[in-house]
Amino acid sequence: MLQNIFEKKRTISFEVFPPKKDGEFEAAFEVLDALGKLKPDFISVTYGAGGSRSFKTVEIASYIQNKLGIDAMAHMTCVGSKREDLLQVARALSENHVQHVLALRGDRPKDMTDEQFHARDFEHASDMMAFLKENTGLHISGACYPEKHYEAFSMEADLKNLKLKQDAGAEFFISQLFFDNDYYYTFLEKAAKKGITVPVCAGIMPITTAKQIGTTVSLSGSSVPKALSDLFALYADSPEDMRRAGIDYAIRQIRDLQENGVDDIHIYTMNKPKMAAEIMDAIYR
């Protein structure tokens, strides 16, 4: 069981995403093969907006679990899903021997009307977790937000929601990406005071291109410390230097986390095995 891996001193896990087009699957499997050679403790697989292409997530997760022999964790979102939709995906996962899911509310699909949004079966991720716990044999994990979820009124409110997720059956959490470790340390202290006792994986995303600065960073709501913004400015006109600097920043983040007792790291690989290999080599040297 995935939760047992946290009995180890340190864990490293990856996130990948399914290809957007059916014709891209051959290349996707090559990426997975390369990532599998790095021997992460588990690999999570993202889910399309509103549950779109959910069975592509099942296919990728099955490949990781059954071909690579690495524990797979499939993302599941509920914002655009009915109860039967989730049960159908849960059955498909179980049939493919995938036993772990990351349960997320998910972002509202752009084509979802207000009427549909307000009539959805699950308002929060914790609601879906309780449903899955009662109706499936899946093991459930959840997301947490070191700088709070952008919709949360306050960090206090966000931590109360996190406790609801734990009470609903979350066996561990994976954090949203962050770039300032001090925020993460403060978050862990506050979460512990709120009764969060399950393991928490620190989500790390290397920023290796200018495009990520304008999309991933802004969408995540994560603050950008001066040390990282200085890199953006310094290497804006040099893509290869930007790539190396972004990977080095992520490596220094992970080393600092490990030196301060954070033993569980989740790397948002963006399906880039070479980048993941460079990070793994550096932190295990």
C-alpha atoms as an extended CHARMM CRD file, in Angstrom:
* protein
*
       285  EXT
         1         1  MET       CA              0.0000000000        0.0000000000        0.0000000000  PROA      1               0.0000000000
         2         2  LEU       CA              1.2120000000        3.4710000000       -0.8850000000  PROA      2               0.0000000000
         3         3  GLN       CA              0.8100000000        4.8270000000        2.6270000000  PROA      3               0.0000000000
         4         4  ASN       CA              3.4130000000        2.3090000000        3.7970000000  PROA      4               0.0000000000
         5         5  ILE       CA              6.1530000000        3.9890000000        1.7700000000  PROA      5               0.0000000000
         6         6  PHE       CA              6.1970000000        6.8270000000        4.2760000000  PROA      6               0.0000000000
         7         7  GLU       CA              7.7590000000        4.4640000000        6.7670000000  PROA      7               0.0000000000
         8         8  LYS       CA             10.9590000000        4.9400000000        4.7410000000  PROA      8               0.0000000000
         9         9  LYS       CA             13.3770000000        7.6980000000        5.6750000000  PROA      9               0.0000000000
        10        10  ARG       CA             12.7830000000        9.6010000000        2.4290000000  PROA      10              0.0000000000
        11        11  THR       CA             10.4380000000        9.3220000000       -0.5530000000  PROA      11              0.0000000000
        12        12  ILE       CA             10.5270000000       10.8520000000       -4.0110000000  PROA      12              0.0000000000
        13        13  SER       CA              7.4760000000       10.7650000000       -6.2800000000  PROA      13              0.0000000000
        14        14  PHE       CA              6.5830000000       12.2250000000       -9.6710000000  PROA      14              0.0000000000
        15        15  GLU       CA              3.5420000000       13.7390000000      -11.3650000000  PROA      15              0.0000000000
        16        16  VAL       CA              2.8410000000       13.1910000000      -15.0720000000  PROA      16              0.0000000000
        17        17  PHE       CA             -0.0360000000       14.1040000000      -17.3690000000  PROA      17              0.0000000000
        18        18  PRO       CA             -1.7150000000       12.0420000000      -20.1180000000  PROA      18              0.0000000000
        19        19  PRO       CA             -1.2440000000       13.0950000000      -23.7580000000  PROA      19              0.0000000000
        20        20  LYS       CA             -3.9320000000       15.3730000000      -25.1270000000  PROA      20              0.0000000000
        21        21  LYS       CA             -4.1890000000       13.4830000000      -28.4290000000  PROA      21              0.0000000000
        22        22  ASP       CA             -4.5490000000        9.7460000000      -28.9820000000  PROA      22              0.0000000000
        23        23  GLY       CA             -1.6940000000        9.7800000000      -31.5030000000  PROA      23              0.0000000000
        24        24  GLU       CA              0.7190000000       10.9760000000      -28.8230000000  PROA      24              0.0000000000
        25        25  PHE       CA              0.4890000000        7.8680000000      -26.6490000000  PROA      25              0.0000000000
        26        26  GLU       CA              3.5600000000        6.1260000000      -28.0540000000  PROA      26              0.0000000000
        27        27  ALA       CA              5.7140000000        9.0880000000      -27.0880000000  PROA      27              0.0000000000
        28        28  ALA       CA              3.9870000000        9.2370000000      -23.6890000000  PROA      28              0.0000000000
        29        29  PHE       CA              4.9150000000        5.6350000000      -22.9360000000  PROA      29              0.0000000000
        30        30  GLU       CA              8.5390000000        6.4030000000      -23.8500000000  PROA      30              0.0000000000
        31        31  VAL       CA              8.4580000000        9.2570000000      -21.3250000000  PROA      31              0.0000000000
        32        32  LEU       CA              7.0320000000        6.9120000000      -18.6920000000  PROA      32              0.0000000000
        33        33  ASP       CA              9.6910000000        4.3050000000      -19.4090000000  PROA      33              0.0000000000
        34        34  ALA       CA             12.4110000000        6.9210000000      -18.8990000000  PROA      34              0.0000000000
        35        35  LEU       CA             10.8390000000        8.1860000000      -15.6760000000  PROA      35              0.0000000000
        36        36  GLY       CA             10.3740000000        4.6290000000      -14.4500000000  PROA      36              0.0000000000
        37        37  LYS       CA             14.1220000000        4.0010000000      -14.6920000000  PROA      37              0.0000000000
        38        38  LEU       CA             14.5830000000        6.6880000000      -12.0140000000  PROA      38              0.0000000000
        39        39  LYS       CA             12.6350000000        4.4380000000       -9.6120000000  PROA      39              0.0000000000
        40        40  PRO       CA             10.3490000000        6.9490000000       -7.8780000000  PROA      40              0.0000000000
        41        41  ASP       CA              8.2840000000        5.6610000000       -4.9920000000  PROA      41              0.0000000000
        42        42  PHE       CA              5.0760000000        6.3930000000       -6.9070000000  PROA      42              0.0000000000
        43        43  ILE       CA              3.8280000000        8.3470000000       -9.9280000000  PROA      43              0.0000000000
        44        44  SER       CA              0.6140000000       10.3620000000       -9.9680000000  PROA      44              0.0000000000
        45        45  VAL       CA             -1.3470000000       10.9670000000      -13.1650000000  PROA      45              0.0000000000
        46        46  THR       CA             -3.4210000000       14.1080000000      -13.7230000000  PROA      46              0.0000000000
        47        47  TYR       CA             -7.0480000000       14.2630000000      -14.8500000000  PROA      47              0.0000000000
        48        48  GLY       CA             -8.5740000000       16.4300000000      -17.5720000000  PROA      48              0.0000000000
        49        49  ALA       CA            -10.5880000000       19.5180000000      -16.6460000000  PROA      49              0.0000000000
        50        50  GLY       CA            -14.0100000000       18.5530000000      -15.3490000000  PROA      50              0.0000000000
        51        51  GLY       CA            -13.1280000000       14.8790000000      -15.6600000000  PROA      51              0.0000000000
        52        52  SER       CA            -12.5770000000       15.0230000000      -19.4250000000  PROA      52              0.0000000000
        53        53  ARG       CA            -10.4910000000       12.1720000000      -20.8480000000  PROA      53              0.0000000000
        54        54  SER       CA            -10.5820000000       10.4400000000      -17.4780000000  PROA      54              0.0000000000
        55        55  PHE       CA            -10.0430000000        7.0370000000      -19.0580000000  PROA      55              0.0000000000
        56        56  LYS       CA             -6.7720000000        8.2620000000      -20.5470000000  PROA      56              0.0000000000
        57        57  THR       CA             -5.7160000000        8.7880000000      -16.9470000000  PROA      57              0.0000000000
        58        58  VAL       CA             -6.7290000000        5.1840000000      -16.2410000000  PROA      58              0.0000000000
        59        59  GLU       CA             -4.6980000000        3.9560000000      -19.2260000000  PROA      59              0.0000000000
        60        60  ILE       CA             -1.5660000000        5.8170000000      -18.1730000000  PROA      60              0.0000000000
        61        61  ALA       CA             -1.9550000000        4.8030000000      -14.5220000000  PROA      61              0.0000000000
        62        62  SER       CA             -2.4050000000        1.1730000000      -15.5760000000  PROA      62              0.0000000000
        63        63  TYR       CA              0.8150000000        1.2850000000      -17.6010000000  PROA      63              0.0000000000
        64        64  ILE       CA              2.7150000000        2.6700000000      -14.6000000000  PROA      64              0.0000000000
        65        65  GLN       CA              1.2360000000        0.0960000000      -12.2210000000  PROA      65              0.0000000000
        66        66  ASN       CA              1.3090000000       -3.0020000000      -14.3860000000  PROA      66              0.0000000000
        67        67  LYS       CA              4.1110000000       -2.4780000000      -16.9220000000  PROA      67              0.0000000000
        68        68  LEU       CA              6.5780000000       -0.4250000000      -14.9150000000  PROA      68              0.0000000000
        69        69  GLY       CA              5.8170000000       -2.0440000000      -11.5690000000  PROA      69              0.0000000000
        70        70  ILE       CA              5.6250000000        1.3340000000       -9.8250000000  PROA      70              0.0000000000
        71        71  ASP       CA              2.6940000000        2.3460000000       -7.6300000000  PROA      71              0.0000000000
        72        72  ALA       CA              0.3710000000        4.5940000000       -9.6160000000  PROA      72              0.0000000000
        73        73  MET       CA             -1.9820000000        7.2060000000       -8.2140000000  PROA      73              0.0000000000
        74        74  ALA       CA             -4.7270000000        8.5320000000      -10.4820000000  PROA      74              0.0000000000
        75        75  HSD       CA             -6.1060000000       12.0210000000       -9.9980000000  PROA      75              0.0000000000
        76        76  MET       CA             -9.8990000000       12.2420000000       -9.7540000000  PROA      76              0.0000000000
        77        77  THR       CA            -11.8330000000       15.5090000000       -9.9030000000  PROA      77              0.0000000000
        78        78  CYS       CA            -15.4560000000       15.9750000000       -8.9840000000  PROA      78              0.0000000000
        79        79  VAL       CA            -16.4700000000       19.4640000000      -10.1150000000  PROA      79              0.0000000000
        80        80  GLY       CA            -17.9030000000       18.1760000000      -13.3980000000  PROA      80              0.0000000000
        81        81  SER       CA            -18.6420000000       14.5900000000      -12.3740000000  PROA      81              0.0000000000
        82        82  LYS       CA            -21.7560000000       12.8010000000      -11.2580000000  PROA      82              0.0000000000
        83        83  ARG       CA            -21.6150000000       10.0240000000       -8.6770000000  PROA      83              0.0000000000
        84        84  GLU       CA            -21.9650000000        7.3260000000      -11.3360000000  PROA      84              0.0000000000
        85        85  ASP       CA            -19.1470000000        8.9120000000      -13.3680000000  PROA      85              0.0000000000
        86        86  LEU       CA            -16.7780000000        8.5610000000      -10.4230000000  PROA      86              0.0000000000
        87        87  LEU       CA            -17.8910000000        5.0100000000       -9.7140000000  PROA      87              0.0000000000
        88        88  GLN       CA            -17.3090000000        4.0870000000      -13.3460000000  PROA      88              0.0000000000
        89        89  VAL       CA            -13.7580000000        5.4400000000      -13.2240000000  PROA      89              0.0000000000
        90        90  ALA       CA            -13.1980000000        3.7770000000       -9.8370000000  PROA      90              0.0000000000
        91        91  ARG       CA            -14.2420000000        0.4240000000      -11.2910000000  PROA      91              0.0000000000
        92        92  ALA       CA            -11.8950000000        0.8710000000      -14.2390000000  PROA      92              0.0000000000
        93        93  LEU       CA             -9.0170000000        1.7080000000      -11.9190000000  PROA      93              0.0000000000
        94        94  SER       CA             -9.6890000000       -1.3250000000       -9.7380000000  PROA      94              0.0000000000
        95        95  GLU       CA             -9.8960000000       -3.5890000000      -12.7910000000  PROA      95              0.0000000000
        96        96  ASN       CA             -6.4250000000       -2.3170000000      -13.7300000000  PROA      96              0.0000000000
        97        97  HSD       CA             -5.0730000000       -2.9030000000      -10.1980000000  PROA      97              0.0000000000
        98        98  VAL       CA             -4.6960000000        0.8310000000       -9.5070000000  PROA      98              0.0000000000
        99        99  GLN       CA             -5.6990000000        1.3110000000       -5.8980000000  PROA      99              0.0000000000
       100       100  HSD       CA             -4.7590000000        4.9180000000       -5.1460000000  PROA      100             0.0000000000
       101       101  VAL       CA             -6.3740000000        8.2200000000       -6.1180000000  PROA      101             0.0000000000
       102       102  LEU       CA             -5.6680000000       11.8780000000       -5.4680000000  PROA      102             0.0000000000
       103       103  ALA       CA             -9.1340000000       13.3090000000       -4.8670000000  PROA      103             0.0000000000
       104       104  LEU       CA             -9.5130000000       16.9260000000       -6.0100000000  PROA      104             0.0000000000
       105       105  ARG       CA            -12.4280000000       19.2540000000       -6.5530000000  PROA      105             0.0000000000
       106       106  GLY       CA            -10.8400000000       20.4810000000       -9.7800000000  PROA      106             0.0000000000
       107       107  ASP       CA            -11.2400000000       23.6930000000      -11.7070000000  PROA      107             0.0000000000
       108       108  ARG       CA            -14.6250000000       24.6260000000      -13.0960000000  PROA      108             0.0000000000
       109       109  PRO       CA            -14.7490000000       23.8120000000      -16.8420000000  PROA      109             0.0000000000
       110       110  LYS       CA            -15.0670000000       26.8730000000      -19.0450000000  PROA      110             0.0000000000
       111       111  ASP       CA            -18.2580000000       25.5640000000      -20.6750000000  PROA      111             0.0000000000
       112       112  MET       CA            -19.9690000000       24.7580000000      -17.3600000000  PROA      112             0.0000000000
       113       113  THR       CA            -23.0330000000       26.9280000000      -16.7680000000  PROA      113             0.0000000000
       114       114  ASP       CA            -23.8290000000       28.5120000000      -13.4090000000  PROA      114             0.0000000000
       115       115  GLU       CA            -26.8400000000       26.2190000000      -13.1270000000  PROA      115             0.0000000000
       116       116  GLN       CA            -24.6610000000       23.1330000000      -13.6620000000  PROA      116             0.0000000000
       117       117  PHE       CA            -22.0170000000       24.3970000000      -11.2600000000  PROA      117             0.0000000000
       118       118  HSD       CA            -24.4590000000       25.0110000000       -8.4320000000  PROA      118             0.0000000000
       119       119  ALA       CA            -26.2430000000       21.6770000000       -9.0370000000  PROA      119             0.0000000000
       120       120  ARG       CA            -23.0510000000       19.5710000000       -8.9650000000  PROA      120             0.0000000000
       121       121  ASP       CA            -23.0590000000       16.3780000000       -6.9090000000  PROA      121             0.0000000000
       122       122  PHE       CA            -19.9660000000       17.2850000000       -4.8810000000  PROA      122             0.0000000000
       123       123  GLU       CA            -19.2550000000       20.7710000000       -3.6040000000  PROA      123             0.0000000000
       124       124  HSD       CA            -15.8630000000       20.0190000000       -2.0620000000  PROA      124             0.0000000000
       125       125  ALA       CA            -13.1030000000       17.4480000000       -2.4460000000  PROA      125             0.0000000000
       126       126  SER       CA            -13.8600000000       16.2350000000        1.0800000000  PROA      126             0.0000000000
       127       127  ASP       CA            -17.4090000000       15.3540000000       -0.0660000000  PROA      127             0.0000000000
       128       128  MET       CA            -16.0130000000       13.2040000000       -2.8670000000  PROA      128             0.0000000000
       129       129  MET       CA            -13.5140000000       11.5940000000       -0.4990000000  PROA      129             0.0000000000
       130       130  ALA       CA            -16.2720000000       10.5170000000        1.8790000000  PROA      130             0.0000000000
       131       131  PHE       CA            -18.2600000000        9.1350000000       -1.0720000000  PROA      131             0.0000000000
       132       132  LEU       CA            -15.2890000000        7.1660000000       -2.4230000000  PROA      132             0.0000000000
       133       133  LYS       CA            -14.4300000000        5.8790000000        1.0320000000  PROA      133             0.0000000000
       134       134  GLU       CA            -17.9600000000        4.5630000000        1.4890000000  PROA      134             0.0000000000
       135       135  ASN       CA            -18.5090000000        3.1640000000       -1.9990000000  PROA      135             0.0000000000
       136       136  THR       CA            -15.1130000000        1.9320000000       -3.2370000000  PROA      136             0.0000000000
       137       137  GLY       CA            -12.0220000000        0.1770000000       -1.9600000000  PROA      137             0.0000000000
       138       138  LEU       CA             -9.7040000000        2.9140000000       -3.1950000000  PROA      138             0.0000000000
       139       139  HSD       CA             -7.0310000000        4.4830000000       -1.0400000000  PROA      139             0.0000000000
       140       140  ILE       CA             -7.4270000000        8.2560000000       -1.0300000000  PROA      140             0.0000000000
       141       141  SER       CA             -5.0210000000       11.1620000000       -0.7910000000  PROA      141             0.0000000000
       142       142  GLY       CA             -5.6650000000       14.8950000000       -1.0470000000  PROA      142             0.0000000000
       143       143  ALA       CA             -4.1470000000       18.2430000000       -1.9150000000  PROA      143             0.0000000000
       144       144  CYS       CA             -2.9800000000       20.9800000000        0.4250000000  PROA      144             0.0000000000
       145       145  TYR       CA             -1.9260000000       24.5690000000       -0.1300000000  PROA      145             0.0000000000
       146       146  PRO       CA              1.0920000000       26.0510000000        1.7030000000  PROA      146             0.0000000000
       147       147  GLU       CA             -0.0470000000       29.5770000000        0.8150000000  PROA      147             0.0000000000
       148       148  LYS       CA             -3.7630000000       28.6360000000        1.0840000000  PROA      148             0.0000000000
       149       149  HSD       CA             -6.1550000000       27.8270000000       -1.7250000000  PROA      149             0.0000000000
       150       150  TYR       CA             -6.8730000000       30.9430000000       -3.7630000000  PROA      150             0.0000000000
       151       151  GLU       CA            -10.6120000000       30.6520000000       -3.0150000000  PROA      151             0.0000000000
       152       152  ALA       CA            -10.1820000000       30.2210000000        0.7430000000  PROA      152             0.0000000000
       153       153  PHE       CA            -11.1620000000       33.1810000000        2.9070000000  PROA      153             0.0000000000
       154       154  SER       CA             -8.1210000000       32.7090000000        5.1270000000  PROA      154             0.0000000000
       155       155  MET       CA             -5.4090000000       30.2190000000        5.9870000000  PROA      155             0.0000000000
       156       156  GLU       CA             -7.4240000000       29.3150000000        9.0840000000  PROA      156             0.0000000000
       157       157  ALA       CA            -10.4030000000       28.3990000000        6.9120000000  PROA      157             0.0000000000
       158       158  ASP       CA             -8.2020000000       26.4600000000        4.5240000000  PROA      158             0.0000000000
       159       159  LEU       CA             -6.6830000000       24.4390000000        7.3640000000  PROA      159             0.0000000000
       160       160  LYS       CA            -10.1710000000       23.5900000000        8.6470000000  PROA      160             0.0000000000
       161       161  ASN       CA            -10.9840000000       22.2590000000        5.1790000000  PROA      161             0.0000000000
       162       162  LEU       CA             -7.7560000000       20.2480000000        5.2440000000  PROA      162             0.0000000000
       163       163  LYS       CA             -8.8250000000       18.6340000000        8.5070000000  PROA      163             0.0000000000
       164       164  LEU       CA            -12.1710000000       17.7710000000        6.8920000000  PROA      164             0.0000000000
       165       165  LYS       CA            -10.2760000000       15.9660000000        4.1370000000  PROA      165             0.0000000000
       166       166  GLN       CA             -8.2650000000       13.9950000000        6.6780000000  PROA      166             0.0000000000
       167       167  ASP       CA            -11.4550000000       13.1060000000        8.5560000000  PROA      167             0.0000000000
       168       168  ALA       CA            -13.0770000000       12.0490000000        5.2610000000  PROA      168             0.0000000000
       169       169  GLY       CA            -10.3450000000        9.4760000000        4.6840000000  PROA      169             0.0000000000
       170       170  ALA       CA             -7.2900000000       11.1800000000        3.1710000000  PROA      170             0.0000000000
       171       171  GLU       CA             -4.2830000000        9.0000000000        4.0040000000  PROA      171             0.0000000000
       172       172  PHE       CA             -1.7130000000       11.6230000000        2.9920000000  PROA      172             0.0000000000
       173       173  PHE       CA             -1.4950000000       14.9850000000        1.2620000000  PROA      173             0.0000000000
       174       174  ILE       CA              0.4730000000       16.4240000000       -1.6530000000  PROA      174             0.0000000000
       175       175  SER       CA              1.1140000000       20.1380000000       -1.6070000000  PROA      175             0.0000000000
       176       176  GLN       CA              0.5540000000       22.6940000000       -4.3020000000  PROA      176             0.0000000000
       177       177  LEU       CA              3.8390000000       23.8780000000       -5.7980000000  PROA      177             0.0000000000
       178       178  PHE       CA              5.6770000000       26.5760000000       -3.8930000000  PROA      178             0.0000000000
       179       179  PHE       CA              8.9710000000       28.4230000000       -4.2870000000  PROA      179             0.0000000000
       180       180  ASP       CA              9.6460000000       29.7730000000       -0.8080000000  PROA      180             0.0000000000
       181       181  ASN       CA             10.3640000000       27.0210000000        1.7150000000  PROA      181             0.0000000000
       182       182  ASP       CA              9.6130000000       29.2940000000        4.6590000000  PROA      182             0.0000000000
       183       183  TYR       CA              5.9360000000       29.2890000000        3.6400000000  PROA      183             0.0000000000
       184       184  TYR       CA              6.0060000000       25.5010000000        3.6950000000  PROA      184             0.0000000000
       185       185  TYR       CA              7.6080000000       25.2460000000        7.1220000000  PROA      185             0.0000000000
       186       186  THR       CA              5.0360000000       27.6660000000        8.5450000000  PROA      186             0.0000000000
       187       187  PHE       CA              2.2380000000       25.7130000000        6.8900000000  PROA      187             0.0000000000
       188       188  LEU       CA              3.4130000000       22.4330000000        8.4290000000  PROA      188             0.0000000000
       189       189  GLU       CA              3.4920000000       23.9870000000       11.8910000000  PROA      189             0.0000000000
       190       190  LYS       CA             -0.0300000000       25.3650000000       11.5310000000  PROA      190             0.0000000000
       191       191  ALA       CA             -1.3520000000       22.1210000000       10.0560000000  PROA      191             0.0000000000
       192       192  ALA       CA              0.0480000000       20.1150000000       12.9570000000  PROA      192             0.0000000000
       193       193  LYS       CA             -1.6930000000       22.4380000000       15.4120000000  PROA      193             0.0000000000
       194       194  LYS       CA             -4.9580000000       21.7980000000       13.5620000000  PROA      194             0.0000000000
       195       195  GLY       CA             -4.5830000000       18.0560000000       14.0430000000  PROA      195             0.0000000000
       196       196  ILE       CA             -3.1360000000       17.0570000000       10.6780000000  PROA      196             0.0000000000
       197       197  THR       CA             -1.2950000000       13.8370000000       11.4400000000  PROA      197             0.0000000000
       198       198  VAL       CA             -0.9850000000       12.1300000000        8.0350000000  PROA      198             0.0000000000
       199       199  PRO       CA              2.1630000000       12.5260000000        5.8940000000  PROA      199             0.0000000000
       200       200  VAL       CA              2.5120000000       15.5830000000        3.6440000000  PROA      200             0.0000000000
       201       201  CYS       CA              4.5350000000       15.5290000000        0.4030000000  PROA      201             0.0000000000
       202       202  ALA       CA              6.1580000000       18.8000000000       -0.6550000000  PROA      202             0.0000000000
       203       203  GLY       CA              5.2580000000       19.6490000000       -4.2510000000  PROA      203             0.0000000000
       204       204  ILE       CA              8.2090000000       21.0200000000       -6.2230000000  PROA      204             0.0000000000
       205       205  MET       CA              8.0200000000       22.3030000000       -9.7930000000  PROA      205             0.0000000000
       206       206  PRO       CA             11.2080000000       23.3960000000      -11.5480000000  PROA      206             0.0000000000
       207       207  ILE       CA             10.6300000000       26.5240000000      -13.6330000000  PROA      207             0.0000000000
       208       208  THR       CA             12.6820000000       25.9260000000      -16.7620000000  PROA      208             0.0000000000
       209       209  THR       CA             10.9970000000       28.0880000000      -19.4130000000  PROA      209             0.0000000000
       210       210  ALA       CA              9.6490000000       31.6050000000      -19.7140000000  PROA      210             0.0000000000
       211       211  LYS       CA              6.2330000000       30.1770000000      -20.6180000000  PROA      211             0.0000000000
       212       212  GLN       CA              5.9050000000       28.5730000000      -17.1940000000  PROA      212             0.0000000000
       213       213  ILE       CA              6.3930000000       31.9410000000      -15.5650000000  PROA      213             0.0000000000
       214       214  GLY       CA              3.3100000000       33.3520000000      -17.2550000000  PROA      214             0.0000000000
       215       215  THR       CA              1.0650000000       30.3040000000      -16.8970000000  PROA      215             0.0000000000
       216       216  THR       CA              1.9120000000       27.7750000000      -14.2170000000  PROA      216             0.0000000000
       217       217  VAL       CA              3.1590000000       30.2590000000      -11.6460000000  PROA      217             0.0000000000
       218       218  SER       CA              0.2730000000       32.6960000000      -12.0330000000  PROA      218             0.0000000000
       219       219  LEU       CA             -2.3770000000       29.9470000000      -12.0670000000  PROA      219             0.0000000000
       220       220  SER       CA             -0.9800000000       28.2780000000       -8.9590000000  PROA      220             0.0000000000
       221       221  GLY       CA             -1.2010000000       31.4570000000       -6.9190000000  PROA      221             0.0000000000
       222       222  SER       CA              2.2360000000       30.7590000000       -5.4790000000  PROA      222             0.0000000000
       223       223  SER       CA              4.3610000000       33.7380000000       -4.5550000000  PROA      223             0.0000000000
       224       224  VAL       CA              7.6750000000       34.2170000000       -6.3270000000  PROA      224             0.0000000000
       225       225  PRO       CA             10.6130000000       35.1010000000       -4.0460000000  PROA      225             0.0000000000
       226       226  LYS       CA             13.1970000000       37.6240000000       -5.1770000000  PROA      226             0.0000000000
       227       227  ALA       CA             15.8540000000       34.9430000000       -5.6870000000  PROA      227             0.0000000000
       228       228  LEU       CA             13.6580000000       33.2640000000       -8.3060000000  PROA      228             0.0000000000
       229       229  SER       CA             12.4300000000       36.4550000000       -9.9790000000  PROA      229             0.0000000000
       230       230  ASP       CA             16.0630000000       37.5180000000      -10.3250000000  PROA      230             0.0000000000
       231       231  LEU       CA             16.7220000000       34.3410000000      -12.2960000000  PROA      231             0.0000000000
       232       232  PHE       CA             13.8260000000       35.1470000000      -14.6120000000  PROA      232             0.0000000000
       233       233  ALA       CA             15.2680000000       38.5790000000      -15.2830000000  PROA      233             0.0000000000
       234       234  LEU       CA             18.8370000000       37.3670000000      -15.6720000000  PROA      234             0.0000000000
       235       235  TYR       CA             18.1570000000       34.5060000000      -18.0890000000  PROA      235             0.0000000000
       236       236  ALA       CA             15.0440000000       35.7260000000      -19.9160000000  PROA      236             0.0000000000
       237       237  ASP       CA             16.9230000000       35.8240000000      -23.2300000000  PROA      237             0.0000000000
       238       238  SER       CA             18.8090000000       32.5660000000      -22.7760000000  PROA      238             0.0000000000
       239       239  PRO       CA             16.5120000000       29.4990000000      -22.7370000000  PROA      239             0.0000000000
       240       240  GLU       CA             19.2540000000       26.9750000000      -21.9400000000  PROA      240             0.0000000000
       241       241  ASP       CA             20.6160000000       29.0650000000      -19.0750000000  PROA      241             0.0000000000
       242       242  MET       CA             17.0620000000       29.5360000000      -17.8150000000  PROA      242             0.0000000000
       243       243  ARG       CA             16.5490000000       25.7880000000      -17.8800000000  PROA      243             0.0000000000
       244       244  ARG       CA             19.7390000000       25.0780000000      -15.9220000000  PROA      244             0.0000000000
       245       245  ALA       CA             19.0310000000       27.8370000000      -13.4030000000  PROA      245             0.0000000000
       246       246  GLY       CA             15.4650000000       26.6290000000      -12.8370000000  PROA      246             0.0000000000
       247       247  ILE       CA             16.5960000000       23.0690000000      -12.1920000000  PROA      247             0.0000000000
       248       248  ASP       CA             19.3310000000       24.2830000000       -9.8510000000  PROA      248             0.0000000000
       249       249  TYR       CA             16.7750000000       26.3430000000       -7.9050000000  PROA      249             0.0000000000
       250       250  ALA       CA             14.5450000000       23.2700000000       -7.4890000000  PROA      250             0.0000000000
       251       251  ILE       CA             17.5210000000       21.1790000000       -6.3610000000  PROA      251             0.0000000000
       252       252  ARG       CA             18.4540000000       23.7670000000       -3.7360000000  PROA      252             0.0000000000
       253       253  GLN       CA             14.8270000000       23.8550000000       -2.5730000000  PROA      253             0.0000000000
       254       254  ILE       CA             14.7230000000       20.0850000000       -2.1550000000  PROA      254             0.0000000000
       255       255  ARG       CA             18.0620000000       19.9490000000       -0.3420000000  PROA      255             0.0000000000
       256       256  ASP       CA             16.9270000000       22.6410000000        2.0750000000  PROA      256             0.0000000000
       257       257  LEU       CA             13.6650000000       20.8040000000        2.7100000000  PROA      257             0.0000000000
       258       258  GLN       CA             15.4510000000       17.5230000000        3.3890000000  PROA      258             0.0000000000
       259       259  GLU       CA             17.9720000000       19.2120000000        5.6850000000  PROA      259             0.0000000000
       260       260  ASN       CA             15.0370000000       20.5990000000        7.6690000000  PROA      260             0.0000000000
       261       261  GLY       CA             13.2490000000       17.2980000000        8.1360000000  PROA      261             0.0000000000
       262       262  VAL       CA             10.9260000000       17.2670000000        5.1230000000  PROA      262             0.0000000000
       263       263  ASP       CA             11.4250000000       13.7380000000        3.8460000000  PROA      263             0.0000000000
       264       264  ASP       CA              8.6640000000       13.3660000000        1.2330000000  PROA      264             0.0000000000
       265       265  ILE       CA              9.1060000000       15.2150000000       -2.0730000000  PROA      265             0.0000000000
       266       266  HSD       CA              6.7040000000       15.1900000000       -5.0350000000  PROA      266             0.0000000000
       267       267  ILE       CA              8.2000000000       16.5220000000       -8.2780000000  PROA      267             0.0000000000
       268       268  TYR       CA              5.9460000000       18.0190000000      -10.9490000000  PROA      268             0.0000000000
       269       269  THR       CA              7.9620000000       16.6320000000      -13.8580000000  PROA      269             0.0000000000
       270       270  MET       CA              5.9580000000       18.1900000000      -16.7220000000  PROA      270             0.0000000000
       271       271  ASN       CA              6.7070000000       14.8970000000      -18.5430000000  PROA      271             0.0000000000
       272       272  LYS       CA             10.4090000000       15.8100000000      -18.7890000000  PROA      272             0.0000000000
       273       273  PRO       CA             12.4800000000       12.7540000000      -17.8220000000  PROA      273             0.0000000000
       274       274  LYS       CA             15.8310000000       14.4310000000      -18.5070000000  PROA      274             0.0000000000
       275       275  MET       CA             14.9870000000       17.1880000000      -16.0310000000  PROA      275             0.0000000000
       276       276  ALA       CA             13.8000000000       14.6500000000      -13.4620000000  PROA      276             0.0000000000
       277       277  ALA       CA             17.0010000000       12.6320000000      -13.9160000000  PROA      277             0.0000000000
       278       278  GLU       CA             19.1690000000       15.6960000000      -13.3180000000  PROA      278             0.0000000000
       279       279  ILE       CA             17.3230000000       16.4430000000      -10.0980000000  PROA      279             0.0000000000
       280       280  MET       CA             17.4560000000       12.8530000000       -8.8730000000  PROA      280             0.0000000000
       281       281  ASP       CA             21.1740000000       12.6490000000       -9.6150000000  PROA      281             0.0000000000
       282       282  ALA       CA             21.8550000000       15.8540000000       -7.6980000000  PROA      282             0.0000000000
       283       283  ILE       CA             19.8650000000       15.0550000000       -4.5710000000  PROA      283             0.0000000000
       284       284  TYR       CA             21.1610000000       11.4960000000       -4.2890000000  PROA      284             0.0000000000
       285       285  ARG       CA             24.8470000000       12.2630000000       -4.9560000000  PROA      285             0.0000000000
